[in-house]
Structures are given as structure tokens and as C-alpha cells.
Amino acid sequence: MTAEASPRIEATRRAGRARVITLARIKLPTWSGALSELTAELREDAGLGEGAFRTLFPTDRDLLRAVDDELLEEIAQRVRAAAESFDPAPHADEELPRALAVALADARPLDWSSLNIRLRVRLLAASTGAHSEEVLASERAFLPTMLEAFELLLSRIHHRFTWSPALGVRVVILTYERSFESWIMSGRNEQSFAESSYIKHTLPELLLGMSAPTQQG
């Protein structure tokens, strides 16, 4: 193999992975079959043989982790974007946590499709006998990215973590997911989640409870 060929092969591999992950994200929200059936359908749709597919995803669970990793990266990016665009100036200090929670909801770090995918990923992983620790492995792998985004978010209200940052981030993500799911399942519009009790009351209290003011000036 020439030195020039290696980057081309890696680029082709990355493109192949991205295509399969995109196809998986399209199918997962409504998928009701087994994980093995999903991967077989994805191989066919992507035009890949078994051997080529396994060079990209050695096991079926590797595919699930790749999908979840991509979603978690997107969540972190949207949390970071919400923090960077948040303007604290129009708000009194006591209003800042609620205003920040609303800004986060408006950035839509999670939508109905991505929530559905994460739920399906957990169900499919569990159906293969994966232990809960294994199911959470990808979330732990992305904690540094998540921590950076949430530390920036808290800094916008001049706060820092007092809880273990990893615990704080996981609590926010899990409670946000559960509340968002309940909001949608009760017939509300996902775009109006900023009006929910979770965003107006629970999340601001969580942010204050897991943090403390930083020294100013």
C-alpha cells in the first residue's frame, strides 16, 4: 500500500461509517425488529457485504455506540451554542438561571427524533444482553465534551460546579430527556418545551443546586 493510498482508504472508511450511521438514524425512530435485522437491512441499503460492514462496525453494538456517540456530540454542540449566544445583560441575577434554562430549551439540544433514537439504542442494547454499564459507556466517553459545554453554560450565570461535574451533567441530561419525553407524550409541541414546568422551575433549581457563584472581580 502506498503512502498516498492510505489517506484515501481512511477517507472512504469514514464516509462509509457516516453513511451507515445516517441510515441508522433514519430507521431507528420507528424500528421494531431485532438488532441483527437492523444491521442486515443497513448493510443492504449501504451496498456493503458482511466483511466490509464489519470493518466499519465489528459488532452490532459498535453500530449502536456510534449512533449514540454522534447524538451526544450534537447535544454537546447545542449546549455550547446556547451558552455562547446567551446574553445575561437583560436579566436580574435572580432571573438568570431561568433565562439560561429557557435559552437551552430554545437551542433544542434534544428533539423527538433524537430522543426516540436514544431510547431505541438502549432497548436494542439491552435486548442483546448488554449490562447497564456497557450501555452507558459511550456517554462516559463523551463526558469531557459534555463537561466543557456545561461548564461554559454555568459560567454564563457566573457559577461553577460544586457537585461532581460528571454527576451534574448526567443528572441534567437524564432529567431533561425524561421531562421532554413526558411533554411530547402528553400531546404538547416539542418546540414549546421552553414553557414546561421543568424548564421554568426544575432545571433552574437543578443548575443552582449543583453549582455555586464564582468570585467576581
C-alpha positions as CSV (number, residue, x, y, z in Angstrom):
1,M,0.0,0.0,0.0
2,T,1.4,3.4,-1.0
3,A,1.5,6.4,1.4
4,E,-0.9,8.2,-0.9
5,A,-3.4,5.3,-0.8
6,S,-3.7,5.2,3.0
7,P,-5.4,8.6,3.4
8,R,-7.8,7.7,0.6
9,I,-8.7,4.4,2.2
10,E,-9.3,6.1,5.6
11,A,-11.5,8.8,3.9
12,T,-13.5,6.1,2.2
13,R,-13.9,4.3,5.6
14,R,-15.1,7.5,7.3
15,A,-17.6,8.2,4.5
16,G,-18.9,4.6,4.8
17,R,-19.3,4.9,8.5
18,A,-21.1,8.2,8.2
19,R,-23.5,6.8,5.6
20,V,-24.4,3.8,7.7
21,I,-24.9,6.0,10.8
22,T,-27.1,8.3,8.8
23,L,-29.2,5.4,7.6
24,A,-29.4,4.0,11.1
25,R,-30.7,7.4,12.4
26,I,-33.4,7.4,9.8
27,K,-34.6,3.9,10.6
28,L,-34.2,3.8,14.4
29,P,-37.1,6.0,15.5
30,T,-39.6,3.6,14.1
31,W,-37.6,0.3,14.2
32,S,-39.4,-2.5,15.9
33,G,-37.3,-5.5,14.9
34,A,-34.2,-7.1,16.3
35,L,-30.7,-5.5,16.2
36,S,-29.4,-8.2,13.8
37,E,-32.3,-7.5,11.4
38,L,-31.5,-3.8,11.5
39,T,-27.8,-4.3,10.7
40,A,-28.7,-6.7,7.9
41,E,-31.0,-4.0,6.4
42,L,-28.4,-1.3,6.8
43,R,-25.8,-3.4,5.0
44,E,-28.2,-3.9,2.1
45,D,-29.1,-0.2,1.9
46,A,-25.5,0.9,2.1
47,G,-24.5,-1.7,-0.5
48,L,-21.9,-3.4,1.7
49,G,-21.0,-7.0,2.1
50,E,-20.7,-8.6,5.5
51,G,-16.9,-8.3,5.5
52,A,-16.9,-4.6,4.5
53,F,-19.6,-3.8,7.1
54,R,-17.6,-5.5,9.9
55,T,-14.5,-3.5,9.1
56,L,-16.6,-0.4,9.9
57,F,-18.6,-1.9,12.9
58,P,-17.1,-5.1,14.2
59,T,-20.2,-5.9,16.2
60,D,-23.8,-4.8,16.1
61,R,-23.4,-3.0,19.4
62,D,-20.5,-1.0,17.9
63,L,-23.0,0.5,15.5
64,L,-25.4,1.4,18.3
65,R,-22.5,3.1,20.2
66,A,-21.5,5.0,17.1
67,V,-25.1,6.3,16.6
68,D,-25.3,7.3,20.3
69,D,-21.8,8.9,20.2
70,E,-22.9,11.1,17.3
71,L,-26.1,12.2,19.1
72,L,-24.2,13.0,22.3
73,E,-21.7,15.1,20.3
74,E,-24.6,17.0,18.8
75,I,-26.2,17.6,22.2
76,A,-22.9,19.0,23.5
77,Q,-22.6,21.3,20.5
78,R,-26.1,22.7,21.0
79,V,-25.5,23.2,24.8
80,R,-22.3,25.1,23.9
81,A,-24.1,27.1,21.3
82,A,-26.8,28.0,23.8
83,A,-24.2,29.2,26.3
84,E,-22.2,31.2,23.7
85,S,-25.3,33.0,22.5
86,F,-26.9,33.7,25.9
87,D,-26.9,37.4,26.9
88,P,-27.2,37.8,30.7
89,A,-27.3,41.6,30.5
90,P,-31.2,42.0,30.2
91,H,-31.8,39.8,33.3
92,A,-31.5,40.4,37.0
93,D,-29.3,38.0,38.9
94,E,-32.2,36.1,40.3
95,E,-33.7,35.6,36.8
96,L,-30.5,34.3,35.2
97,P,-31.0,30.6,36.0
98,R,-34.5,30.5,34.4
99,A,-33.4,32.6,31.5
100,L,-30.5,30.3,30.9
101,A,-32.7,27.2,31.1
102,V,-35.1,28.8,28.5
103,A,-32.2,29.6,26.2
104,L,-31.0,26.0,26.5
105,A,-34.5,24.6,25.6
106,D,-34.7,27.1,22.7
107,A,-31.4,25.7,21.4
108,R,-33.2,22.3,21.2
109,P,-30.3,20.0,22.4
110,L,-32.8,17.2,22.0
111,D,-35.7,16.7,19.6
112,W,-38.3,14.0,19.4
113,S,-36.3,12.1,16.7
114,S,-33.1,12.0,18.6
115,L,-34.8,11.1,21.9
116,N,-36.5,8.2,20.1
117,I,-33.2,7.1,18.7
118,R,-31.5,7.1,22.1
119,L,-34.4,5.2,23.6
120,R,-34.2,2.6,20.8
121,V,-30.5,2.3,21.2
122,R,-30.9,1.4,24.9
123,L,-33.7,-1.1,24.2
124,L,-31.7,-2.8,21.4
125,A,-28.5,-2.9,23.5
126,A,-30.5,-4.4,26.4
127,S,-32.0,-7.0,24.1
128,T,-28.5,-8.3,23.3
129,G,-27.7,-8.8,27.0
130,A,-25.6,-5.7,27.4
131,H,-25.2,-4.7,31.0
132,S,-26.2,-1.2,32.1
133,E,-22.6,-0.2,32.5
134,E,-21.9,-1.1,28.9
135,V,-24.9,0.8,27.7
136,L,-23.6,4.0,29.4
137,A,-20.0,3.5,28.1
138,S,-20.4,5.9,25.2
139,E,-21.9,8.6,27.5
140,R,-18.8,8.3,29.7
141,A,-16.6,8.5,26.7
142,F,-18.1,11.8,25.7
143,L,-18.1,13.3,29.3
144,P,-15.1,15.6,28.5
145,T,-17.1,17.2,25.7
146,M,-20.2,17.5,27.7
147,L,-18.4,18.8,30.8
148,E,-16.8,21.6,28.7
149,A,-20.2,22.6,27.3
150,F,-22.0,22.6,30.7
151,E,-19.1,24.4,32.4
152,L,-19.5,27.1,29.8
153,L,-23.3,27.1,30.4
154,L,-22.9,27.6,34.1
155,S,-20.3,30.3,33.6
156,R,-22.9,32.4,31.9
157,I,-24.7,32.9,35.2
158,H,-21.3,33.2,37.0
159,H,-21.5,29.8,38.6
160,R,-19.2,26.7,38.8
161,F,-19.9,23.1,39.6
162,T,-19.9,22.1,43.3
163,W,-21.3,18.6,42.6
164,S,-19.1,16.2,40.8
165,P,-19.3,17.7,37.3
166,A,-19.8,14.2,35.7
167,L,-22.8,13.6,38.1
168,G,-24.2,17.0,37.4
169,V,-24.1,16.6,33.7
170,R,-25.7,13.1,33.8
171,V,-28.5,14.3,36.1
172,V,-29.3,17.2,33.7
173,I,-29.2,15.0,30.6
174,L,-31.4,12.3,32.1
175,T,-34.0,14.6,33.7
176,Y,-34.1,16.7,30.6
177,E,-34.8,13.5,28.5
178,R,-37.5,12.2,30.8
179,S,-39.3,15.6,31.1
180,F,-39.1,16.2,27.3
181,E,-40.5,12.7,26.7
182,S,-43.4,13.4,29.1
183,W,-44.0,16.8,27.5
184,I,-44.3,15.2,24.0
185,M,-46.3,12.2,25.2
186,S,-48.9,14.5,26.8
187,G,-49.6,16.0,23.3
188,R,-47.5,19.1,23.6
189,N,-45.5,20.6,20.8
190,E,-41.7,19.9,21.2
191,Q,-40.9,23.4,20.1
192,S,-42.8,24.8,23.1
193,F,-40.8,22.8,25.7
194,A,-39.4,26.1,27.0
195,E,-42.8,26.7,28.5
196,S,-42.7,23.5,30.6
197,S,-42.5,23.4,34.4
198,Y,-39.2,21.5,34.0
199,I,-37.6,24.4,32.1
200,K,-39.2,27.2,34.1
201,H,-38.7,25.7,37.6
202,T,-36.9,22.3,37.9
203,L,-33.9,22.9,35.6
204,P,-33.1,26.3,37.1
205,E,-33.2,24.8,40.6
206,L,-31.0,21.9,39.5
207,L,-28.5,24.3,38.0
208,L,-28.4,26.3,41.2
209,G,-28.3,23.2,43.4
210,M,-25.3,21.7,41.7
211,S,-23.3,24.9,41.5
212,A,-22.1,28.0,43.4
213,P,-21.2,31.6,42.5
214,T,-17.7,32.2,41.2
215,Q,-15.7,35.1,42.7
216,Q,-16.3,38.2,40.6
217,G,-13.8,40.9,40.1
